[in-house]
Amino acid sequence: MEGSWISILPFLVVIPIAVWTKQVLPGLLVGLLIGSYLHTPSLIGGMETMLHYIVQALIDKNNIEIIVFLYSFSGLIGMIKTSGGIKGFVEKAAEKIDTKKKALLLTYVSTIGTFSAPTFRFVTIAPIMRALLKKVKMTTKELGFVIETTATPIIVLIPVATAFVGYMVSIIQISLQNQKITEDPYTMFIKSIPYNFFAFVIILVGIYLSFFHHSKSNAPTQVETEAEEEDWHTCHPAVSKDLPSKPWNLLVPLILVILLTLFLTWWSGHTKANSFFGAFIKADVLQAMVVALLITILLSAFFFLFQRFKINDLITSFVTGGNDLMSVVLLLSVVWGLSSVAEDLGFSQFITAHSGWIPQMFVTPLLFLFGAAVSYFIGSAWGTWGILMPLGVSIASVSGVSLPLIIGAVFASGSFGAFSSPLSDDTNTIAKILNLSVVDYARYKLKPALIAAVIAAVLYTATIFFI
């Protein structure tokens, strides 16, 4: 279909509705519905068109692999929780940490084994730090800030074995397909990692606050004193007193999934390349990650059964964990459908015809700042990425701006909201575990997050002269 202004209507309604409702899904659904009726303007035809786009997205091979990966990954984490892996790790680590330096080093070093998802990071490291609050001698807000800089900002930079990878590659894939760009989406993701400037800057801020900044006041507040005195086993179900304490039930599955992912990725591409590193470039990475995860789940299940855990409990914990990400699967299916219907309405052609007036040097910083504002008000990195990635890739193809740079900026904008927004899951989870006021804690984080965002915007403006 030839591009016209109606092709942007589905995206124009998404953002205001998402901001108004503080939820991403309602805006995306309304956008998809409007796009479907614009495509087929009849009472029944619009609904049939909407169903068509969602079904087409869900039967795509790559999309099915992504859904299996997300559900299975969350299911594995559910099994680890039930088997006492997280609780055991927390207790063992808390026994051995007796100084501020050791505690903060553990926060960073433990990222190696717990980088799978932000919530996973929080429930493994935050209870330890809460138990050691007096020894750390930081305010609880500072401690929460440091912990958060080792979660989403680091996880978005890791290209394997995280809950983010499948989603990020997926939205790159649909955006590239809409523009008829034949680049490999995973390769584009890898190339975009150095350009997620916000993540790098906020990590450096966290390191400064950890090791080089001295708190003006080490006197605990009433809330902080209560956090110290209250048993940390009550701060999250994953560390509940009712669970067994088995740290190896965390370490074994994580080691397995990382090693198997690396091996199977190499194996997938070793016959197509002449070098070791070339094999990783030629590999079907998504399929390798899914197979590695499924093998890990089977081996972990046998490992847990050998410890006399009941098979019914393991199955229930797997299903419960997997169901935790069903909202993400629903979000993905709507994003896929919205991107497809907008493209069929002529979205790319419209952007091509009407965005050439933007000076090239300002394209990336403006996209980043706009996305950062959106992500702050909706509190969702994944929602922001789903909304902005098709727009960003379209603009990049018109303006001649580097695709990895644009993709990195979109991911950075979502990372800003996930880190700083009072509506984000990260903010609410860490505040709950550390017994903080969500609003006060979010306000505390906003200033350094804004400074990091300004630095990132400057870097995006300057980078255009070097690539």
C-alpha positions as CSV (number, residue, x, y, z in Angstrom):
1,M,0.0,0.0,0.0
2,E,1.3,3.5,-0.8
3,G,2.4,5.4,2.2
4,S,0.1,8.1,3.6
5,W,-0.5,9.9,6.9
6,I,-2.9,7.2,8.0
7,S,-0.1,4.7,8.1
8,I,1.3,6.4,11.3
9,L,-2.1,6.5,13.1
10,P,-1.6,3.1,14.8
11,F,1.7,4.3,16.3
12,L,0.3,7.8,17.2
13,V,-2.3,6.3,19.5
14,V,0.0,3.9,21.2
15,I,2.1,6.3,23.2
16,P,-0.6,8.6,24.6
17,I,-2.7,5.6,25.7
18,A,0.3,3.9,27.2
19,V,1.2,7.0,29.2
20,W,-2.4,7.6,30.3
21,T,-3.0,4.1,31.4
22,K,0.6,3.5,32.7
23,Q,0.4,0.2,30.8
24,V,2.0,-0.7,27.4
25,L,-0.4,-3.4,26.3
26,P,-3.7,-1.3,26.1
27,G,-2.0,1.2,23.8
28,L,-0.5,-1.5,21.6
29,L,-3.9,-3.3,21.3
30,V,-5.7,-0.1,20.4
31,G,-3.0,0.6,17.8
32,L,-3.3,-2.8,16.3
33,L,-7.1,-2.6,16.2
34,I,-7.0,0.8,14.5
35,G,-4.5,-0.4,12.0
36,S,-6.6,-3.5,11.3
37,Y,-9.7,-1.4,10.6
38,L,-7.8,1.0,8.4
39,H,-6.6,-2.0,6.4
40,T,-10.0,-3.6,6.2
41,P,-12.7,-1.0,7.0
42,S,-15.7,-3.2,7.9
43,L,-17.2,-4.3,11.2
44,I,-16.2,-8.0,11.0
45,G,-13.3,-7.5,8.5
46,G,-11.2,-5.4,11.0
47,M,-11.4,-8.0,13.7
48,E,-10.6,-10.8,11.2
49,T,-7.6,-8.7,10.0
50,M,-6.4,-8.2,13.6
51,L,-6.6,-11.9,14.3
52,H,-4.8,-12.7,11.0
53,Y,-1.8,-10.5,11.9
54,I,-1.5,-12.0,15.4
55,V,-1.8,-15.6,14.1
56,Q,0.7,-15.0,11.3
57,A,3.1,-13.7,13.9
58,L,2.6,-16.6,16.2
59,I,3.2,-19.3,13.5
60,D,6.5,-17.8,12.3
61,K,9.3,-20.3,13.1
62,N,11.7,-17.7,14.7
63,N,8.8,-16.2,16.7
64,I,7.9,-19.6,18.0
65,E,11.5,-20.2,19.1
66,I,11.5,-16.9,20.9
67,I,8.3,-17.8,22.8
68,V,9.6,-21.2,23.7
69,F,12.9,-19.6,24.9
70,L,11.2,-17.0,27.1
71,Y,8.7,-19.4,28.6
72,S,11.3,-22.1,29.3
73,F,13.8,-19.7,30.7
74,S,11.3,-18.3,33.2
75,G,10.2,-21.9,34.0
76,L,13.8,-22.9,34.8
77,I,14.1,-19.9,37.2
78,G,10.9,-21.1,38.8
79,M,12.4,-24.6,39.4
80,I,15.6,-23.0,40.8
81,K,13.6,-21.0,43.3
82,T,11.5,-24.0,44.4
83,S,14.6,-26.2,44.9
84,G,16.2,-23.6,47.2
85,G,18.9,-22.6,44.9
86,I,18.5,-18.8,45.4
87,K,18.0,-19.1,49.1
88,G,21.0,-21.3,49.5
89,F,23.2,-18.9,47.5
90,V,22.1,-16.0,49.6
91,E,22.7,-17.7,52.9
92,K,26.2,-19.0,51.9
93,A,27.2,-15.6,50.6
94,A,25.9,-13.7,53.6
95,E,28.0,-16.0,55.9
96,K,31.3,-15.1,54.2
97,I,30.8,-11.4,53.7
98,D,32.0,-9.2,56.6
99,T,33.2,-5.9,55.1
100,K,31.8,-3.2,52.8
101,K,34.5,-3.9,50.2
102,K,33.7,-7.6,50.1
103,A,29.9,-7.0,49.9
104,L,30.2,-4.5,47.0
105,L,32.7,-6.8,45.2
106,L,30.2,-9.6,45.5
107,T,27.5,-7.4,44.0
108,Y,29.6,-7.0,40.8
109,V,31.3,-10.5,40.7
110,S,27.9,-12.3,41.2
111,T,26.7,-10.8,37.9
112,I,28.7,-13.5,36.2
113,G,26.3,-16.1,37.4
114,T,23.1,-14.2,37.8
115,F,22.8,-12.0,34.7
116,S,19.8,-13.9,33.4
117,A,17.2,-11.3,34.3
118,P,16.9,-8.2,36.5
119,T,14.5,-9.8,39.0
120,F,16.8,-12.8,39.2
121,R,19.7,-10.4,40.1
122,F,17.6,-8.7,42.7
123,V,16.4,-11.8,44.6
124,T,19.9,-13.2,44.7
125,I,21.9,-10.1,45.7
126,A,19.5,-7.7,47.4
127,P,18.7,-9.9,50.4
128,I,22.4,-10.4,51.0
129,M,23.0,-6.7,51.0
130,R,20.0,-6.1,53.2
131,A,21.3,-8.6,55.7
132,L,24.7,-6.8,55.6
133,L,23.4,-3.2,55.6
134,K,25.3,-2.2,58.8
135,K,28.6,-3.5,57.5
136,V,28.2,-1.9,54.1
137,K,27.7,1.6,55.7
138,M,25.7,3.1,52.9
139,T,22.2,4.5,52.9
140,T,19.6,2.0,51.7
141,K,18.9,4.2,48.7
142,E,22.5,4.2,47.7
143,L,22.7,0.5,48.1
144,G,19.6,0.0,45.9
145,F,21.1,2.3,43.3
146,V,24.3,0.3,43.2
147,I,22.4,-3.0,42.9
148,E,20.3,-1.7,40.1
149,T,23.3,-0.6,38.0
150,T,24.4,-4.3,38.0
151,A,21.0,-5.5,36.7
152,T,19.2,-4.1,33.5
153,P,22.2,-1.9,32.4
154,I,24.5,-4.9,32.4
155,I,21.9,-7.5,31.2
156,V,21.1,-5.4,28.0
157,L,24.8,-5.7,27.1
158,I,25.1,-9.5,27.3
159,P,24.4,-11.3,24.1
160,V,23.7,-14.8,25.4
161,A,21.6,-16.7,28.0
162,T,19.4,-13.8,29.2
163,A,15.7,-13.3,29.2
164,F,16.2,-10.2,27.1
165,V,18.1,-11.6,24.2
166,G,15.2,-13.3,22.4
167,Y,13.0,-10.3,22.7
168,M,15.6,-7.8,21.6
169,V,16.6,-9.9,18.5
170,S,12.9,-10.4,17.7
171,I,12.0,-6.7,17.5
172,I,15.1,-6.0,15.4
173,Q,14.1,-8.9,13.1
174,I,10.6,-7.6,12.4
175,S,11.9,-4.0,12.0
176,L,14.5,-5.1,9.4
177,Q,11.9,-7.3,7.6
178,N,9.6,-4.3,7.3
179,Q,12.4,-2.3,5.6
180,K,13.4,-5.3,3.4
181,I,16.8,-5.2,5.0
182,T,18.6,-8.6,4.8
183,E,21.0,-8.1,7.6
184,D,21.0,-10.8,10.3
185,P,19.1,-9.5,13.4
186,Y,21.4,-11.1,15.9
187,T,24.5,-9.7,14.2
188,M,22.8,-6.3,14.3
189,F,22.1,-6.7,18.0
190,I,25.8,-7.6,18.6
191,K,26.9,-4.5,16.6
192,S,24.5,-2.3,18.6
193,I,25.9,-3.2,22.0
194,P,28.7,-0.6,22.0
195,Y,26.2,2.1,21.3
196,N,24.0,1.6,24.3
197,F,25.6,4.6,25.9
198,F,23.2,5.1,28.7
199,A,23.9,1.6,30.0
200,F,27.6,2.2,30.0
201,V,27.4,5.6,31.7
202,I,25.1,4.5,34.5
203,I,27.3,1.4,35.2
204,L,30.2,3.8,35.7
205,V,28.1,6.0,38.0
206,G,27.3,2.9,40.0
207,I,31.0,1.9,40.3
208,Y,31.9,5.5,41.4
209,L,29.2,5.4,44.1
210,S,30.4,1.9,45.2
211,F,34.1,2.5,45.6
212,F,34.9,6.2,45.4
213,H,32.0,8.1,46.9
214,H,31.5,8.6,50.7
215,S,28.0,9.0,51.9
216,K,27.4,12.3,53.6
217,S,25.4,10.6,56.3
218,N,25.9,7.0,57.4
219,A,23.2,7.4,60.1
220,P,20.4,5.0,59.3
221,T,16.9,6.3,59.0
222,Q,14.0,4.7,60.8
223,V,13.0,2.8,57.6
224,E,16.6,1.6,57.2
225,T,16.8,0.5,60.8
226,E,13.6,-1.5,60.3
227,A,15.1,-3.1,57.2
228,E,18.1,-4.2,59.2
229,E,16.1,-5.6,62.1
230,E,13.5,-7.4,60.0
231,D,14.5,-10.9,58.9
232,W,15.5,-10.8,55.2
233,H,13.9,-14.1,54.6
234,T,10.5,-12.3,54.4
235,C,11.6,-9.9,51.7
236,H,10.9,-12.2,48.7
237,P,9.3,-15.7,48.3
238,A,12.4,-16.9,46.6
239,V,14.3,-16.7,49.9
240,S,11.5,-17.8,52.2
241,K,12.3,-19.8,55.3
242,D,10.0,-22.6,54.1
243,L,12.4,-23.4,51.2
244,P,15.5,-25.7,51.4
245,S,18.9,-24.1,51.3
246,K,20.8,-25.6,48.4
247,P,23.2,-23.2,46.6
248,W,24.3,-25.7,44.0
249,N,20.7,-25.8,42.7
250,L,21.4,-22.3,41.5
251,L,24.9,-22.7,40.3
252,V,24.6,-26.0,38.4
253,P,21.7,-24.9,36.1
254,L,23.3,-21.5,35.4
255,I,26.7,-23.0,34.5
256,L,25.0,-25.6,32.3
257,V,23.0,-23.1,30.3
258,I,25.9,-20.8,29.7
259,L,28.4,-23.5,28.7
260,L,25.8,-25.3,26.5
261,T,24.8,-22.1,24.8
262,L,28.4,-21.3,23.9
263,F,29.1,-24.8,22.7
264,L,25.9,-25.2,20.7
265,T,26.3,-21.8,19.2
266,W,29.8,-22.7,18.0
267,W,28.6,-26.2,16.9
268,S,25.8,-24.6,14.8
269,G,28.2,-22.5,12.8
270,H,31.5,-24.5,12.8
271,T,30.8,-26.2,9.5
272,K,30.0,-22.9,7.8
273,A,33.1,-21.0,8.9
274,N,36.9,-21.4,8.7
275,S,37.7,-20.1,12.1
276,F,36.6,-20.5,15.7
277,F,35.2,-17.0,16.0
278,G,33.7,-17.2,12.5
279,A,31.6,-20.1,13.7
280,F,29.8,-17.8,16.2
281,I,29.0,-15.3,13.4
282,K,27.6,-18.0,11.1
283,A,25.6,-19.8,13.8
284,D,21.9,-19.9,14.2
285,V,22.2,-18.3,17.6
286,L,18.5,-18.3,18.6
287,Q,18.1,-22.0,17.9
288,A,21.3,-22.8,19.8
289,M,20.1,-20.9,22.8
290,V,16.7,-22.7,22.8
291,V,18.2,-26.1,22.5
292,A,20.8,-25.3,25.2
293,L,18.0,-24.2,27.5
294,L,15.9,-27.3,26.9
295,I,18.8,-29.6,27.6
296,T,19.6,-27.6,30.8
297,I,16.0,-28.0,31.9
298,L,16.1,-31.7,31.5
299,L,19.4,-32.2,33.2
300,S,18.4,-29.8,36.0
301,A,15.2,-31.7,36.5
302,F,17.1,-35.0,36.9
303,F,19.6,-33.2,39.3
304,F,16.6,-32.1,41.4
305,L,14.9,-35.4,41.3
306,F,18.1,-37.1,42.5
307,Q,17.8,-34.9,45.6
308,R,14.3,-36.3,46.2
309,F,12.3,-33.3,45.1
310,K,8.9,-34.3,44.0
311,I,8.2,-34.3,40.2
312,N,4.8,-32.7,40.8
313,D,6.5,-29.8,42.6
314,L,9.1,-29.3,39.9
315,I,6.4,-29.3,37.1
316,T,4.3,-26.8,39.1
317,S,7.2,-24.5,39.7
318,F,8.2,-24.7,36.0
319,V,4.7,-23.8,34.8
320,T,4.3,-21.1,37.4
321,G,7.6,-19.6,36.4
322,G,6.8,-19.8,32.7
323,N,3.4,-18.2,33.3
324,D,5.2,-15.2,34.8
325,L,6.3,-14.3,31.3
326,M,3.0,-14.9,29.5
327,S,2.3,-11.2,29.6
328,V,5.6,-10.7,27.7
329,V,4.5,-13.3,25.1
330,L,1.2,-11.5,24.7
331,L,3.1,-8.2,24.4
332,L,5.4,-9.6,21.8
333,S,2.5,-11.0,19.7
334,V,0.8,-7.6,19.6
335,V,4.1,-5.8,18.8
336,W,4.6,-8.2,15.9
337,G,1.1,-7.7,14.6
338,L,1.2,-3.9,15.0
339,S,4.5,-3.7,13.1
340,S,3.1,-5.8,10.3
341,V,-0.2,-4.0,9.8
342,A,1.6,-0.6,9.9
343,E,4.0,-1.8,7.3
344,D,1.1,-3.0,5.1
345,L,-0.5,0.5,5.5
346,G,2.7,2.1,4.0
347,F,4.5,3.1,7.2
348,S,8.0,2.8,5.8
349,Q,7.1,4.8,2.6
350,F,5.6,7.6,4.7
351,I,8.6,7.8,6.9
352,T,10.9,7.8,3.9
353,A,9.0,10.7,2.3
354,H,8.6,12.9,5.4
355,S,11.7,12.5,7.7
356,G,14.5,13.6,5.4
357,W,14.4,17.1,6.8
358,I,15.9,16.1,10.1
359,P,19.7,16.9,10.2
360,Q,21.6,13.7,10.3
361,M,23.6,14.6,13.5
362,F,20.4,15.1,15.5
363,V,18.5,11.9,14.4
364,T,20.0,9.6,17.0
365,P,20.0,11.9,20.0
366,L,16.4,13.0,19.4
367,L,15.3,9.4,19.0
368,F,17.1,8.5,22.2
369,L,15.6,11.4,24.2
370,F,12.1,10.8,22.9
371,G,12.4,7.1,23.8
372,A,13.7,7.9,27.2
373,A,10.7,10.2,27.9
374,V,8.3,7.5,26.7
375,S,10.0,4.8,28.7
376,Y,10.0,6.9,31.9
377,F,6.2,7.6,31.7
378,I,5.2,4.0,30.8
379,G,7.9,2.3,33.0
380,S,8.7,-0.4,30.5
381,A,11.9,-1.0,28.5
382,W,10.3,-3.8,26.5
383,G,7.3,-1.8,25.6
384,T,9.5,1.2,24.5
385,W,11.6,-1.1,22.3
386,G,8.6,-2.6,20.7
387,I,7.1,0.9,19.9
388,L,10.2,2.6,18.8
389,M,12.3,0.0,17.0
390,P,10.3,0.0,13.8
391,L,10.3,3.8,13.7
392,G,14.1,3.9,14.4
393,V,15.0,1.4,11.7
394,S,12.8,3.2,9.2
395,I,14.4,6.6,10.0
396,A,17.9,5.1,9.8
397,S,17.2,3.7,6.3
398,V,16.1,7.2,5.2
399,S,18.7,9.4,6.9
400,G,21.7,7.2,6.3
401,V,22.5,6.9,10.0
402,S,24.3,3.8,11.1
403,L,21.8,1.0,11.9
404,P,23.7,-0.3,14.9
405,L,23.9,3.2,16.3
406,I,20.1,3.7,16.0
407,I,19.3,0.3,17.4
408,G,21.7,0.9,20.3
409,A,20.0,4.3,21.0
410,V,16.5,2.6,21.0
411,F,17.7,0.0,23.5
412,A,19.4,2.8,25.6
413,S,16.1,4.8,25.7
414,G,14.2,1.8,27.1
415,S,17.0,1.1,29.6
416,F,16.6,4.6,31.0
417,G,12.9,4.0,31.8
418,A,13.5,0.6,33.3
419,F,16.2,2.1,35.6
420,S,14.6,5.4,36.6
421,S,10.8,5.2,36.3
422,P,8.8,4.8,39.5
423,L,6.5,2.5,37.4
424,S,9.2,0.1,36.3
425,D,9.4,-3.5,37.7
426,D,13.0,-2.9,38.6
427,T,12.3,0.1,40.8
428,N,9.3,-1.6,42.5
429,T,11.1,-4.9,43.1
430,I,14.2,-3.5,44.6
431,A,12.2,-1.0,46.7
432,K,10.1,-3.9,48.1
433,I,13.1,-6.1,48.9
434,L,15.0,-3.2,50.6
435,N,11.9,-1.9,52.3
436,L,12.0,1.5,50.6
437,S,9.4,4.0,49.6
438,V,9.0,3.5,45.8
439,V,8.4,7.2,45.1
440,D,11.3,8.4,47.3
441,Y,13.7,5.8,45.9
442,A,12.7,6.7,42.3
443,R,13.2,10.4,43.0
444,Y,16.7,9.6,44.4
445,K,17.7,7.8,41.2
446,L,16.3,10.3,38.8
447,K,19.1,12.9,39.1
448,P,22.0,10.6,38.2
449,A,19.9,8.9,35.6
450,L,19.2,12.3,33.9
451,I,22.9,13.1,34.0
452,A,23.7,9.8,32.4
453,A,21.0,10.4,29.8
454,V,22.4,13.9,28.9
455,I,25.9,12.4,28.6
456,A,24.5,9.6,26.3
457,A,22.7,12.2,24.1
458,V,26.0,14.2,23.7
459,L,27.8,10.9,22.8
460,Y,25.1,10.1,20.2
461,T,25.5,13.6,18.7
462,A,29.3,13.3,18.5
463,T,29.4,9.7,17.3
464,I,27.8,10.5,14.0
465,F,31.1,12.2,13.0
466,F,33.1,9.1,13.5
467,I,31.1,6.3,11.9
